[in-house]
Amino acid sequence: MKIGLRFFVSWIGSSILMFSLFYLWHGVFLNDFQRIMFPLTWFIVFAAFTYLILGAVIYFLFESQFLKPIRGDFSRGLLTGIISGFCLFMIVTVLNFSLTKNLKPEHLIIDCIWQMIEQTSGALLILLFKQLIYDHDFEKEHAD
């Protein structure tokens, strides 16, 4: 895998999209940010870095040998988002990091579904940028 313009635009674009969806969901719709026990600025900065890492992880998962056998880039993008969203949900749940107290099973299911939607959106944006950005070296390498 070559790290070039495709990687950087896909990575940053997907990270921004996922962070925006996160902010919209937790900050606007659920109003969870009012319950944070430390400065909101810190939380936003830490979340931004987390989504930068997550965007790179999703890109590398999409390109991984594990998912290469999946025929069709769209299917691979969906599977990448579902896997990364579910894994992120499990990590956050096991570490007991939540912006809500006294979670009911319904809340956990909704949170899991939301994580998968959020990460799938990022994975599909990666796919879109990979399709739109021409990489001469990549095309030359796969033409032979």
C-alpha angles and dihedrals in degrees: 000000000000120000107217142114092319091056097045097045092044093045097047094039094051092044091053092047094049092045090050091051090047091051093046093049100042101026102039112019101033097026089216095149091078090069097056111121097208133048113307091223091062091049093051093047092048091046091050091053090045091054091048089056091044092051091054092046091052091049092051091045090052090052095041125120087237091068099031092093090062107103115225126032093236092056090046090050092051092048091047091054094045093049095046093043093050093045092049090049091051093048094048091045095048092048087049092231108154136145089216130063126217096024116199122211089257090057091051092051092048091047091050092049091047092051090052092048091048095049093041089055089054092047092050091050088053088052091049093051091045088055096044101044113076115220111192094194092050093049092047092048093051095043093066 
